């Protein structure tokens, strides 16, 4: 008797779900996932393989500060440098301004008190460097954790820039090299009287007090000098305690040039942007040093701030005040005055009663998170501030997980991710756990690390949180994606996992209508998320595994004969497909993998699709109109080419082997940066429906897809299983 075949559609939606029994999930949520790694639930439908990341700046973040040569006339295989806040290591390489060649450190001898290092080199200096010549480390062997990052619109060059904190310094980059910003601004400082010698130096012209560890040079005097004690200033004058002793007596009114402002021991660094008076500024705290303000040009350390603010760990702008969090104390400046902490000018402080872990502004209220509680502050100033508890039972375990998404505030607690949202009741808040559907995944995620960070991808309605554990690296490093499908609230989040992104500090911002997301950890580089089709030239490993589907009846055996897969690719895709039967139990027979590819396909079921016809890596210098690519396969003159450092609407104008001439000059130096045609093939067609014969029988079946590639992202839309019912169990 012939057997009638049936079809069973599986619409890929619902995201990762781990809080249902296998059979319930297969019956009620057939398109959900029990494994969803490096796919994201898409607001356009289906599961989309995530984009990758590439270097935001091809250069390493300087690990040791801005070191300079300490003393002229050095030669041979020994070089003394100043301005090193951390010791270099053997095998580091560096260059010296004015001296040819790249040099390798054989062994260092670090003087942490005076921030100097004596380097033994593997080769002799080609010539004697000048005193104060810049030393630039090209590579380094040590591991140094990036402490914080902030994306902002840099009005000094009208570009998107990033501040990044590493060790004792903060740097700015627009993608073509790092510039140290924590350079002192103490006024026009001059030597006060000639004929000075020894370990002190009288100066005048100071507008604020230099700090122990600051480094400077003296016009006409050899060597670089370090303050051995913080200065006391009176009428602009001070006598500085210095090391080493003056090499010679400086002339009266010789110019003092401060090279570095000490931020020794900096911890996790946090930023806040604000504008009280028409000037865009960024407030900075690092948990150890004085807070600082950066206006795009000048870095000002608030060394005269009260002790309640020195070593603050949190900062935010609210109602034209700057608020600082240190332990359980909330301190605020005078209104519109970001350096004024005088009580008579309406500055002040409030004791919270528990250690502050983070801030957020929500509907004209300052939300104050602690380890075990949440408070709200309302009002407009000292006379009207009102502090009230929202809850005394729930806190935030890491302030770097606090993000606004969809008008609500997401944060990480001991039991998962919660969403602080308004309710219909005036003044009331919702605090529900929105990650319940992946509770066991979240429990393991939280237990895997003690440090977390987060970011939002606004264009995708996504929240991403990352666990940082220096012992869990590479493809094992963990992150969670939450995509919000409802306009507001936590009832409609879909989840997936990220593997392979090591993130300690992350930041995102929309600048000139473009969203920029950056991150870093301890690799020495600053990366741009959502850029390219690889993890900085490493394949992206993605996996989807559906629930085990009973196909209408878990008690009857089914033979699956054919599978149709509907996808939405934007270029070449290669992935494997597999059916897994009966919960993959011991002794159950499983079919072989089937490979799907559209790399050579030239058909389309739904009209034209624009897709990337080439993808490779490229290198080139800022300002150049040619690049060197790893391969020019499928590249033709006239193609649009996109990638970091390449202006929009740039096209290929000539091809000579791996040298590609482009229509616009590079805006930044690039090195092994991912470049593609950016979907600029007009009338191109790409296969988006796949079908395959299958072999296998079972009472339940699951669908599995795996991809390990640098292909452009593709979306799993729907699968259709064609099967016949066999015997009943």
C-alpha positions as CSV (number, residue, x, y, z in Angstrom):
1,X,0.0,0.0,0.0
2,X,1.6,3.4,-1.0
3,X,2.6,5.7,1.8
4,X,1.4,9.3,1.6
5,X,4.1,12.0,2.1
6,X,3.4,15.0,4.3
7,X,5.2,18.3,4.8
8,X,6.1,20.0,8.1
9,X,7.2,23.7,8.0
10,X,9.7,25.0,10.5
11,X,9.8,28.8,10.7
12,X,13.0,29.9,12.3
13,X,12.0,32.2,15.2
14,X,11.9,32.3,19.0
15,X,15.7,32.2,19.5
16,X,17.6,30.1,22.0
17,X,15.2,28.4,24.5
18,X,16.5,26.1,27.3
19,X,13.7,26.3,29.9
20,X,11.4,23.8,28.3
21,X,11.4,20.0,28.2
22,X,12.6,18.6,24.9
23,X,9.2,17.3,23.8
24,X,7.3,20.5,24.9
25,X,9.8,22.7,23.0
26,X,9.5,20.5,19.9
27,X,5.8,20.7,19.9
28,X,5.2,24.3,21.0
29,X,8.3,26.1,19.6
30,X,9.5,24.1,16.6
31,X,11.4,27.1,15.1
32,X,13.3,27.9,18.3
33,X,16.8,26.6,19.1
34,X,18.5,24.5,21.6
35,X,21.8,25.7,20.2
36,X,22.2,29.1,18.6
37,X,25.8,30.2,18.4
38,X,27.0,33.2,16.3
39,X,23.5,33.5,14.8
40,X,21.3,36.4,15.9
41,X,17.5,36.5,16.0
42,X,16.8,39.1,13.3
43,X,14.1,41.8,13.5
44,X,13.6,41.1,9.8
45,X,12.8,37.4,10.6
46,X,14.8,34.3,10.9
47,X,18.3,33.7,12.3
48,X,21.1,35.6,10.7
49,X,24.8,34.7,10.9
50,X,26.4,37.6,12.8
51,X,28.8,40.1,11.3
52,X,32.4,39.9,12.3
53,X,34.9,42.5,13.5
54,X,38.1,44.1,12.3
55,X,40.7,46.4,13.7
56,X,39.4,49.9,14.1
57,X,43.0,51.1,14.1
58,X,45.7,48.9,12.5
59,X,48.3,50.0,15.1
60,X,48.7,48.6,18.6
61,X,47.4,50.6,21.5
62,X,50.6,52.0,23.1
63,X,51.2,49.9,26.2
64,X,53.8,52.0,28.0
65,X,52.7,55.5,27.6
66,X,54.5,58.0,25.3
67,X,58.1,57.1,26.0
68,X,61.0,59.3,25.0
69,X,64.7,59.1,24.9
70,X,66.3,60.1,28.2
71,X,69.5,61.9,27.4
72,X,71.3,62.7,24.2
73,X,74.5,61.1,23.0
74,X,73.5,57.5,23.7
75,X,75.0,54.8,21.5
76,X,75.7,51.1,21.3
77,X,73.3,48.4,22.6
78,X,71.9,50.3,25.6
79,X,69.1,52.9,25.5
80,X,67.6,54.7,28.5
81,X,64.0,55.9,27.9
82,X,61.7,58.0,30.1
83,X,57.9,58.1,30.4
84,X,57.4,54.3,30.8
85,X,54.6,53.7,33.3
86,X,54.9,50.0,32.8
87,X,58.0,47.8,32.1
88,X,58.6,46.8,28.5
89,X,59.4,43.1,27.9
90,X,62.0,41.2,26.0
91,X,61.3,40.8,22.3
92,X,59.3,44.0,22.2
93,X,60.2,46.0,19.0
94,X,60.3,49.8,18.6
95,X,61.4,52.7,16.5
96,X,63.1,56.0,17.5
97,X,62.3,59.3,15.9
98,X,65.3,60.5,13.9
99,X,67.1,57.1,14.1
100,X,66.8,54.6,11.3
101,X,65.8,51.0,11.9
102,X,63.6,48.9,14.2
103,X,65.1,47.7,17.5
104,X,64.3,44.7,19.6
105,X,64.5,44.6,23.4
106,X,66.9,42.0,24.7
107,X,66.2,42.7,28.4
108,X,64.7,45.7,30.3
109,X,65.6,47.2,33.7
110,X,62.5,49.2,34.9
111,X,62.7,52.1,37.4
112,X,59.0,52.3,38.5
113,X,59.7,55.2,40.9
114,X,60.9,57.5,38.2
115,X,59.1,55.9,35.2
116,X,62.4,55.2,33.3
117,X,63.6,52.0,31.7
118,X,67.1,51.0,30.6
119,X,66.8,48.8,27.5
120,X,69.5,46.3,26.4
121,X,69.1,45.9,22.7
122,X,69.9,43.0,20.3
123,X,71.5,45.4,17.8
124,X,73.5,48.7,18.2
125,X,71.8,52.0,17.6
126,X,72.3,53.3,14.0
127,X,73.0,56.8,15.4
128,X,72.7,58.7,18.7
129,X,69.1,59.9,19.2
130,X,68.2,63.4,20.5
131,X,67.0,63.9,24.0
132,X,63.3,63.6,24.2
133,X,63.0,61.8,20.8
134,X,59.8,59.8,20.6
135,X,60.0,56.1,21.1
136,X,57.2,54.1,19.4
137,X,56.6,50.5,20.2
138,X,55.6,48.5,17.1
139,X,54.9,45.2,18.8
140,X,55.0,44.0,22.3
141,X,55.0,40.6,24.0
142,X,53.2,41.4,27.3
143,X,49.5,41.3,27.9
144,X,47.8,44.5,28.9
145,X,44.1,44.9,29.4
146,X,42.2,47.8,27.9
147,X,40.4,49.5,30.7
148,X,37.7,51.5,28.9
149,X,36.5,52.9,25.6
150,X,34.3,55.7,24.4
151,X,33.0,56.6,20.9
152,X,32.5,60.3,20.2
153,X,32.3,62.9,17.5
154,X,35.7,64.6,17.5
155,X,35.0,68.3,16.6
156,X,38.7,68.9,16.3
157,X,38.9,66.9,13.1
158,X,35.2,66.3,12.4
159,X,35.7,62.6,12.6
160,X,34.4,59.7,14.6
161,X,37.0,59.1,17.3
162,X,37.5,56.7,20.2
163,X,39.0,57.2,23.6
164,X,40.7,54.1,24.9
165,X,42.4,53.6,28.3
166,X,45.3,51.3,28.7
167,X,47.5,51.0,31.8
168,X,48.3,54.6,33.0
169,X,47.2,56.4,29.9
170,X,44.3,57.4,27.7
171,X,44.6,57.7,23.9
172,X,42.5,59.1,21.1
173,X,42.2,57.5,17.7
174,X,40.3,58.1,14.5
175,X,41.6,54.9,13.0
176,X,45.1,55.8,11.9
177,X,47.2,55.9,15.1
178,X,46.9,56.7,18.8
179,X,47.5,60.0,20.4
180,X,48.0,60.3,24.1
181,X,45.5,62.8,25.6
182,X,46.5,62.8,29.3
183,X,49.1,65.5,28.7
184,X,49.2,68.1,31.5
185,X,48.0,71.6,31.0
186,X,49.5,73.5,33.8
187,X,49.8,76.9,32.0
188,X,52.9,78.5,30.5
189,X,55.5,77.1,32.9
190,X,59.0,78.7,32.9
191,X,62.2,78.3,35.0
192,X,62.2,80.9,37.7
193,X,65.8,82.2,38.0
194,X,69.0,80.8,36.6
195,X,72.0,79.0,38.2
196,X,69.8,76.3,39.7
197,X,71.2,72.8,40.3
198,X,70.5,69.6,42.2
199,X,67.2,67.8,42.8
200,X,64.9,70.8,42.9
201,X,63.7,73.3,40.3
202,X,62.0,76.6,40.9
203,X,59.3,77.4,38.3
204,X,56.5,79.9,37.8
205,X,53.5,80.4,35.5
206,X,51.6,77.4,37.0
207,X,47.8,77.5,36.8
208,X,47.4,74.2,38.8
209,X,49.6,71.9,40.8
210,X,51.8,69.2,39.0
211,X,51.5,65.8,40.4
212,X,54.0,63.2,41.5
213,X,55.0,61.1,38.6
214,X,54.6,63.8,36.0
215,X,57.3,64.0,33.4
216,X,58.8,67.1,31.7
217,X,61.7,68.5,29.7
218,X,63.6,71.8,30.1
219,X,64.7,73.8,27.1
220,X,68.4,73.7,26.7
221,X,68.9,71.1,29.4
222,X,69.6,67.4,28.7
223,X,67.6,64.5,30.1
224,X,63.9,64.0,31.0
225,X,62.7,64.8,34.6
226,X,60.2,63.2,36.9
227,X,58.4,64.8,39.8
228,X,59.2,62.9,43.0
229,X,56.5,64.7,45.0
230,X,53.3,66.6,44.1
231,X,53.8,70.3,44.0
232,X,52.4,73.1,46.1
233,X,51.6,76.2,44.1
234,X,51.6,79.7,45.5
235,X,50.9,82.7,43.2
236,X,51.8,80.5,40.2
237,X,55.1,79.5,41.6
238,X,56.5,76.3,43.0
239,X,59.7,74.5,43.7
240,X,59.6,71.1,42.1
241,X,61.3,68.0,43.6
242,X,62.8,66.1,40.6
243,X,64.8,63.1,39.5
244,X,67.4,62.9,38.2
245,X,69.4,66.0,39.4
246,X,69.6,68.7,36.8
247,X,72.1,67.8,34.1
248,X,73.1,71.5,33.8
249,X,71.8,74.8,35.1
250,X,68.8,76.0,33.0
251,X,68.5,79.6,31.9
252,X,66.0,81.9,33.6
253,X,62.6,81.6,31.8
254,X,63.6,78.4,30.0
255,X,60.4,76.7,28.8
256,X,59.2,73.7,30.8
257,X,57.3,71.1,28.6
258,X,55.3,68.6,30.4
259,X,55.1,65.3,28.5
260,X,52.9,63.1,30.6
261,X,50.4,63.4,33.4
262,X,50.6,60.4,35.7
263,X,47.5,58.2,36.1
264,X,49.3,55.4,37.8
265,X,47.4,52.4,38.8
266,X,44.3,53.3,36.8
267,X,41.5,50.7,37.0
268,X,38.4,50.2,35.0
269,X,37.8,53.6,33.2
270,X,34.4,55.0,32.5
271,X,33.3,58.0,30.4
272,X,30.3,60.4,30.1
273,X,29.7,63.0,27.4
274,X,27.9,66.2,28.3
275,X,27.5,69.8,27.1
276,X,26.6,72.5,29.7
277,X,28.0,75.6,28.1
278,X,28.1,74.9,24.3
279,X,31.4,72.9,24.5
280,X,31.2,69.1,24.1
281,X,33.1,67.5,27.0
282,X,33.9,64.0,28.3
283,X,34.1,63.2,32.0
284,X,36.5,60.4,33.0
285,X,36.9,58.3,36.1
286,X,39.2,55.3,36.7
287,X,38.7,54.3,40.3
288,X,42.1,55.4,41.4
289,X,43.1,58.8,40.2
290,X,41.5,62.3,40.1
291,X,38.5,62.6,37.7
292,X,39.4,64.3,34.5
293,X,37.7,66.3,31.7
294,X,38.6,66.2,28.0
295,X,37.1,68.8,25.6
296,X,38.7,67.3,22.4
297,X,41.8,69.4,22.9
298,X,42.7,69.8,26.5
299,X,42.9,67.2,29.2
300,X,42.3,68.6,32.7
301,X,42.8,66.4,35.8
302,X,40.6,67.6,38.7
303,X,43.5,67.2,41.2
304,X,41.9,69.8,43.5
305,X,38.6,67.8,43.7
306,X,37.6,66.7,47.2
307,X,38.7,63.3,48.5
308,X,35.1,62.1,48.1
309,X,35.6,62.4,44.4
310,X,39.2,61.3,43.9
311,X,39.2,57.6,42.9
312,X,35.5,57.7,41.9
313,X,34.4,54.6,39.9
314,X,31.2,56.0,38.3
315,X,30.3,59.2,36.5
316,X,27.2,60.6,34.8
317,X,25.6,63.9,33.8
318,X,22.1,64.7,35.1
319,X,20.2,67.9,35.3
320,X,23.2,70.0,34.5
321,X,25.3,68.5,37.3
322,X,28.1,66.0,37.1
323,X,27.5,63.1,39.5
324,X,30.3,60.8,40.8
325,X,30.0,57.5,42.6
326,X,32.6,56.3,45.0
327,X,31.8,53.4,47.4
328,X,28.4,54.4,48.8
329,X,28.7,58.2,48.3
330,X,27.0,60.1,45.6
331,X,28.7,63.5,45.0
332,X,27.5,66.2,42.6
333,X,29.0,69.4,41.3
334,X,27.4,72.8,41.3
335,X,24.9,73.3,38.4
336,X,26.5,74.0,35.0
337,X,30.0,74.0,36.7
338,X,31.8,70.8,36.1
339,X,34.8,71.6,38.3
340,X,33.0,73.3,41.2
341,X,32.4,71.2,44.3
342,X,31.7,74.1,46.7
343,X,28.6,73.5,49.0
344,X,27.9,77.3,48.8
345,X,27.4,77.0,45.1
346,X,24.9,74.1,45.4
347,X,27.3,71.2,45.1
348,X,27.0,68.4,47.7
349,X,26.9,64.7,48.4
350,X,24.3,62.0,49.4
351,X,25.1,58.8,51.3
352,X,23.4,55.9,49.6
353,X,24.2,53.1,52.1
354,X,25.6,50.5,49.7
355,X,28.4,50.5,47.1
356,X,27.3,52.2,43.9
357,X,27.8,50.0,40.8
358,X,26.3,52.1,38.1
359,X,24.1,55.0,36.9
360,X,21.4,55.5,34.3
361,X,19.1,58.4,33.4
362,X,15.5,57.2,32.9
363,X,12.6,59.5,32.3
364,X,13.9,62.5,34.0
365,X,15.2,60.4,36.9
366,X,18.7,59.4,37.9
367,X,18.7,55.7,38.6
368,X,21.4,54.6,41.0
369,X,22.3,50.9,41.1
370,X,24.1,49.4,44.0
371,X,25.2,45.8,44.6
372,X,22.0,45.0,46.4
373,X,19.5,47.8,45.7
374,X,18.3,50.4,43.3
375,X,17.4,54.0,44.0
376,X,16.0,56.9,42.0
377,X,16.9,60.6,42.4
378,X,14.4,63.2,41.2
379,X,14.5,67.0,41.3
380,X,16.6,69.7,39.6
381,X,19.1,70.7,42.2
382,X,20.3,70.8,45.8
383,X,17.0,72.3,47.1
384,X,14.8,69.7,45.4
385,X,16.8,66.5,45.2
386,X,14.7,63.5,46.5
387,X,16.2,60.1,46.9
388,X,13.8,57.1,47.0
389,X,14.4,53.4,46.8
390,X,13.0,51.4,43.9
391,X,13.9,48.1,45.4
392,X,16.1,47.0,48.4
393,X,16.3,43.4,47.2
394,X,17.7,43.6,43.7
395,X,21.0,45.1,42.6
396,X,23.4,45.3,39.6
397,X,26.5,43.1,39.8
398,X,28.4,45.1,37.1
399,X,27.7,48.6,36.1
400,X,29.2,48.0,32.6
401,X,26.1,45.9,31.8
402,X,23.7,48.8,32.2
403,X,22.3,49.9,28.8
404,X,19.2,51.6,27.5
405,X,17.3,49.6,24.9
406,X,13.9,50.4,23.6
407,X,13.4,53.1,26.2
408,X,14.1,50.7,29.1
409,X,17.2,49.9,31.1
410,X,18.8,46.5,30.9
411,X,21.3,45.3,33.6
412,X,22.8,42.1,34.9
413,X,21.9,40.7,38.3
414,X,22.8,37.6,40.1
415,X,19.9,35.7,38.6
416,X,20.1,37.0,35.0
417,X,19.3,40.0,32.9
418,X,16.6,42.3,34.2
419,X,14.8,45.2,32.5
420,X,13.9,48.3,34.5
421,X,10.8,49.7,32.8
422,X,7.9,52.0,33.7
423,X,4.4,50.5,34.4
424,X,1.0,51.9,33.9
425,X,1.0,52.8,37.6
426,X,2.5,56.3,38.1
427,X,6.0,56.2,39.6
428,X,6.1,52.4,39.6
429,X,8.8,50.2,37.9
430,X,8.9,46.8,36.4
431,X,12.0,44.8,37.2
432,X,11.3,41.4,35.6
433,X,14.0,38.9,34.6
434,X,13.9,38.9,30.8
435,X,16.3,36.0,30.4
436,X,14.2,33.3,31.9
437,X,14.0,31.3,28.7
438,X,17.7,30.8,28.8
439,X,18.1,30.6,32.6
440,X,20.6,27.7,32.7
441,X,22.7,29.4,30.0
442,X,22.7,32.7,32.0
443,X,23.6,30.9,35.2
444,X,26.6,29.3,33.6
445,X,27.5,32.6,31.9
446,X,27.5,34.6,35.2
447,X,29.5,31.8,36.9
448,X,32.1,31.8,34.2
449,X,33.5,35.3,35.0
450,X,33.5,38.1,37.5
451,X,33.9,40.9,34.9
452,X,31.3,41.8,32.3
453,X,30.7,44.4,29.7
454,X,27.9,45.3,27.3
455,X,26.9,47.3,24.3
456,X,23.8,47.9,22.2
457,X,23.3,47.6,18.4
458,X,20.6,50.1,17.9
459,X,19.9,49.3,14.2
460,X,19.2,45.7,15.2
461,X,17.3,46.4,18.5
462,X,20.0,44.3,20.2
463,X,21.6,44.2,23.6
464,X,24.9,42.3,23.8
465,X,26.6,41.3,27.1
466,X,30.1,39.7,27.4
467,X,31.8,37.7,30.1
468,X,35.5,38.4,30.5
469,X,37.7,35.7,31.9
470,X,41.4,35.8,31.0
471,X,41.5,32.0,31.2
472,X,38.6,31.6,28.7
473,X,39.9,32.9,25.4
474,X,39.5,32.5,21.6
475,X,36.5,30.6,20.4
476,X,35.6,29.7,24.0
477,X,35.0,33.3,25.1
478,X,31.3,34.0,25.8
479,X,28.7,36.6,25.0
480,X,24.9,36.7,24.9
481,X,22.7,38.5,22.3
482,X,19.2,39.7,23.2
483,X,17.0,41.0,20.3
484,X,14.0,43.0,21.3
485,X,11.0,42.5,19.1
486,X,8.3,44.5,21.0
487,X,8.5,48.3,21.0
488,X,9.1,48.3,24.8
489,X,9.2,45.9,27.7
490,X,10.8,42.5,28.1
491,X,8.0,40.1,27.0
492,X,9.4,39.7,23.5
493,X,13.2,39.1,23.6
494,X,14.8,36.4,21.6
495,X,18.3,35.2,22.6
496,X,21.4,33.6,21.2
497,X,25.0,33.1,22.1
498,X,28.3,34.6,20.9
499,X,31.5,32.7,20.8
500,X,34.9,34.0,19.8
501,X,34.8,37.7,20.9
502,X,37.0,38.6,23.8
503,X,35.5,41.8,25.2
504,X,36.5,43.7,28.4
505,X,35.6,47.2,27.3
506,X,33.0,48.1,24.7
507,X,31.2,51.3,23.5
508,X,28.8,52.2,20.8
509,X,27.5,55.5,19.5
510,X,25.6,56.9,16.5
511,X,27.7,59.6,15.0
512,X,26.5,61.4,11.9
513,X,23.8,58.8,11.3
514,X,26.3,55.9,11.4
515,X,26.5,53.5,14.3
516,X,30.0,52.7,15.5
517,X,30.6,49.8,17.9
518,X,34.1,49.2,19.3
519,X,35.6,46.9,21.8
520,X,38.9,45.7,23.2
521,X,40.3,43.3,25.8
522,X,44.0,42.3,26.2
523,X,45.1,41.7,22.6
524,X,46.6,45.2,22.3
525,X,44.2,46.2,19.5
526,X,41.0,48.2,19.3
527,X,38.3,46.5,17.2
528,X,35.2,47.6,15.4
529,X,32.2,45.2,15.9
530,X,29.7,44.7,13.1
531,X,32.4,45.1,10.5
532,X,33.4,42.4,8.0
533,X,32.7,38.8,7.7
534,X,35.4,37.3,9.9
535,X,36.7,37.7,13.4
536,X,39.7,39.8,12.3
537,X,40.6,37.3,9.5
538,X,39.6,34.2,11.6
539,X,36.6,32.1,10.4
540,X,33.3,32.7,12.2
541,X,31.9,29.4,13.5
542,X,28.1,29.4,13.6
543,X,25.7,26.7,14.7
544,X,22.0,26.2,14.8
545,X,20.2,23.1,16.3
546,X,16.5,23.0,16.4
547,X,14.4,21.2,19.1
548,X,13.6,17.6,18.4
549,X,10.4,17.7,16.4
550,X,7.8,15.0,16.8
551,X,6.3,15.9,13.4
552,X,2.8,15.7,14.7
553,X,3.1,12.4,16.7
554,X,6.1,11.4,18.8
555,X,4.9,7.8,18.9
556,X,5.1,7.1,15.2
557,X,8.3,6.6,13.2
558,X,8.8,9.0,10.3
559,X,11.1,8.7,7.3
560,X,12.3,12.1,6.1
561,X,12.9,12.1,2.4
562,X,13.6,15.6,1.4
563,X,14.3,19.0,3.0
564,X,13.7,22.4,1.4
565,X,15.6,25.3,3.0
566,X,14.7,29.0,2.4
567,X,17.5,31.4,3.1
568,X,18.3,35.1,2.6
569,X,22.0,35.3,1.7
570,X,23.8,38.4,0.6
571,X,26.6,36.5,-1.1
572,X,28.4,33.2,-1.3
573,X,27.4,30.8,1.5
574,X,28.8,27.4,2.5
575,X,27.3,25.4,5.4
576,X,26.6,21.9,6.4
577,X,23.1,20.5,7.1
578,X,22.3,17.4,9.1
579,X,19.2,15.7,10.5
580,X,19.5,14.2,14.0
581,X,17.0,11.6,15.1
582,X,15.7,10.5,18.5
583,X,17.6,12.9,20.6
584,X,20.9,11.6,19.2
585,X,20.8,8.8,21.7
586,X,23.4,6.1,22.0
587,X,23.2,3.5,19.2
588,X,20.8,5.6,17.2
589,X,21.8,5.8,13.5
590,X,22.4,9.3,12.3
591,X,22.6,10.4,8.6
592,X,25.7,11.9,7.1
593,X,26.3,15.6,6.8
594,X,25.2,17.4,3.6
595,X,27.0,20.4,2.3
596,X,25.1,23.3,0.9
597,X,26.8,26.0,-1.2
598,X,25.7,28.6,-3.6
599,X,29.2,29.7,-4.6
600,X,28.7,28.7,-8.2
601,X,25.0,29.2,-8.4
602,X,23.5,31.7,-10.8
603,X,19.8,31.3,-10.2
604,X,17.3,33.0,-8.0
605,X,13.8,32.3,-7.2
606,X,12.8,35.8,-6.1
607,X,14.4,38.2,-8.5
608,X,17.6,40.1,-8.2
609,X,19.8,40.2,-5.1
610,X,22.7,42.5,-4.5
611,X,25.5,40.5,-2.9
612,X,29.3,40.6,-2.4
613,X,31.1,38.9,-5.3
614,X,34.5,39.2,-3.6
615,X,35.9,39.3,-0.1
616,X,39.6,39.5,0.8
617,X,41.9,41.5,3.0
618,X,43.8,44.6,2.1
619,X,46.6,46.8,3.3
620,X,47.6,50.4,2.4
621,X,48.8,53.7,3.6
622,X,46.6,56.7,4.6
623,X,46.2,59.0,1.6
624,X,47.1,56.3,-1.0
625,X,44.9,55.5,-3.9
626,X,46.1,51.9,-4.2
627,X,45.9,48.9,-1.9
628,X,47.5,45.5,-1.8
629,X,45.0,42.6,-1.5
630,X,45.5,39.0,-0.5
631,X,43.6,37.8,-3.6
632,X,41.7,39.5,-6.4
633,X,39.4,36.6,-7.2
634,X,36.1,37.8,-8.8
635,X,37.3,41.5,-8.6
636,X,36.7,43.6,-11.7
637,X,37.2,47.2,-12.6
638,X,34.1,49.2,-11.7
639,X,33.2,47.2,-8.6
640,X,32.5,49.2,-5.5
641,X,34.9,48.4,-2.7
642,X,34.1,48.9,1.0
643,X,36.0,48.4,4.2
644,X,37.7,50.3,7.1
645,X,39.6,53.3,5.8
646,X,37.9,53.3,2.4
647,X,35.6,56.2,1.7
648,X,32.0,55.5,0.7
649,X,31.2,55.1,-3.1
650,X,34.9,54.1,-3.8
651,X,35.3,51.9,-6.9
652,X,38.1,49.8,-8.4
653,X,39.7,51.6,-11.3
654,X,42.6,49.3,-12.1
655,X,43.8,45.8,-11.2
656,X,47.5,44.7,-11.5
657,X,47.9,41.3,-9.8
658,X,47.2,42.0,-6.1
659,X,47.7,45.8,-6.5
660,X,44.3,47.5,-6.7
661,X,43.9,51.1,-7.7
662,X,40.9,52.8,-6.2
663,X,39.0,55.9,-7.0
664,X,39.4,57.7,-3.6
665,X,42.3,58.0,-1.2
666,X,42.4,55.9,2.0
667,X,41.4,57.9,5.0
668,X,43.5,55.7,7.3
669,X,46.4,53.3,7.2
670,X,45.0,49.8,7.0
671,X,46.6,46.4,7.6
672,X,45.0,43.1,6.7
673,X,41.6,44.8,6.8
674,X,38.6,42.9,5.4
675,X,37.3,44.4,2.1
676,X,34.3,43.3,0.0
677,X,32.3,44.5,-2.9
678,X,29.7,45.5,-0.4
679,X,26.8,44.1,-2.3
680,X,27.4,46.3,-5.3
681,X,26.7,44.0,-8.1
682,X,23.7,45.1,-10.1
683,X,21.5,42.4,-11.5
684,X,23.5,39.7,-9.8
685,X,21.6,36.7,-8.6
686,X,22.2,34.3,-5.8
687,X,20.6,31.0,-4.9
688,X,18.4,31.3,-1.8
689,X,16.3,28.1,-1.9
690,X,18.1,24.8,-1.3
691,X,16.7,21.3,-1.5
692,X,18.3,18.0,-0.8
693,X,17.3,14.3,-0.5
694,X,17.7,12.9,2.9
695,X,18.0,9.5,4.4
696,X,16.9,8.6,7.9
697,X,14.1,7.5,10.2
698,X,13.1,8.2,13.7
699,X,10.3,9.2,16.1
700,X,11.7,12.7,16.5
701,X,14.1,14.7,14.4
702,X,16.1,17.9,14.8
703,X,17.6,20.2,12.2
704,X,21.3,21.2,12.5
705,X,23.2,23.8,10.5
706,X,26.9,24.6,10.9
707,X,29.1,27.1,9.2
708,X,32.8,27.8,9.5
709,X,33.7,30.5,7.0
710,X,34.4,34.1,6.1
711,X,31.3,34.3,3.9
712,X,28.9,37.2,4.1
713,X,26.1,36.8,6.6
714,X,23.1,34.7,5.6
715,X,19.7,34.2,7.2
716,X,18.0,30.9,7.9
717,X,14.3,31.7,7.1
718,X,12.3,28.5,7.0
719,X,12.8,24.8,6.4
720,X,10.2,22.4,5.0
721,X,10.5,18.7,5.8
722,X,9.0,16.1,3.5
723,X,8.3,12.9,5.3
724,X,6.2,9.8,5.5
725,X,4.7,8.1,8.6
726,X,5.8,4.6,9.2
727,X,5.1,2.3,12.2
728,X,3.7,3.3,15.5
729,X,5.8,2.8,18.6
